[in-house]
Amino acid sequence: MSGNDYIKYMTGQIIAYMDLSTDEKKSRRKKHKERDALSNRWLGMVPFAMKMLWKKAN
């Protein structure tokens, strides 16, 4: 994907998000928070630590 295509894609995503109603935006944020909390509840800091080690090694 070239840089120009990426900018077009991101602009389209931003416009689509801005066109959503406030209720839909809130429900998306809530769903995202619940998903993050679930992964942290089950796995704790292990995925975060692995990601940090991976970035440090590369």
C-alpha positions as CSV (number, residue, x, y, z in Angstrom):
1,M,0.0,0.0,0.0
2,S,1.5,3.3,-1.0
3,G,1.5,6.3,1.3
4,N,-1.2,8.1,-0.7
5,D,-3.5,5.0,-0.5
6,Y,-2.9,4.8,3.2
7,I,-3.8,8.4,3.8
8,K,-7.0,7.9,1.7
9,Y,-7.9,4.8,3.8
10,M,-7.3,6.6,7.1
11,T,-9.3,9.6,6.1
12,G,-12.2,7.4,5.1
13,Q,-12.0,5.6,8.5
14,I,-11.9,8.9,10.4
15,I,-14.9,10.3,8.5
16,A,-16.9,7.1,9.0
17,Y,-16.2,7.3,12.8
18,M,-17.1,11.0,12.9
19,D,-20.5,10.2,11.2
20,L,-21.4,7.7,14.0
21,S,-23.9,8.9,16.6
22,T,-22.6,9.6,20.1
23,D,-24.5,6.5,21.4
24,E,-22.7,4.2,19.0
25,K,-19.3,5.8,19.8
26,K,-19.9,5.2,23.6
27,S,-21.0,1.6,23.0
28,R,-17.8,1.0,20.9
29,R,-15.6,2.4,23.6
30,K,-17.4,0.4,26.3
31,K,-17.0,-2.8,24.3
32,H,-13.3,-2.1,23.7
33,K,-12.7,-1.5,27.4
34,E,-14.5,-4.7,28.3
35,R,-12.3,-6.7,25.9
36,D,-9.1,-5.2,27.3
37,A,-10.2,-5.8,30.9
38,L,-10.9,-9.5,30.1
39,S,-7.5,-10.1,28.6
40,N,-5.9,-8.5,31.6
41,R,-8.0,-10.4,34.0
42,W,-7.1,-13.8,32.4
43,L,-3.5,-13.1,31.5
44,G,-2.4,-10.2,33.7
45,M,0.8,-8.4,32.6
46,V,2.3,-11.4,30.7
47,P,1.3,-10.2,27.2
48,F,2.5,-6.7,27.9
49,A,5.8,-8.0,29.2
50,M,6.3,-10.3,26.2
51,K,5.6,-7.3,23.9
52,M,8.1,-5.2,25.7
53,L,10.8,-7.9,25.5
54,W,10.1,-8.5,21.9
55,K,10.5,-4.8,21.1
56,K,13.7,-4.6,23.2
57,A,15.2,-7.6,21.4
58,N,14.5,-6.2,17.9
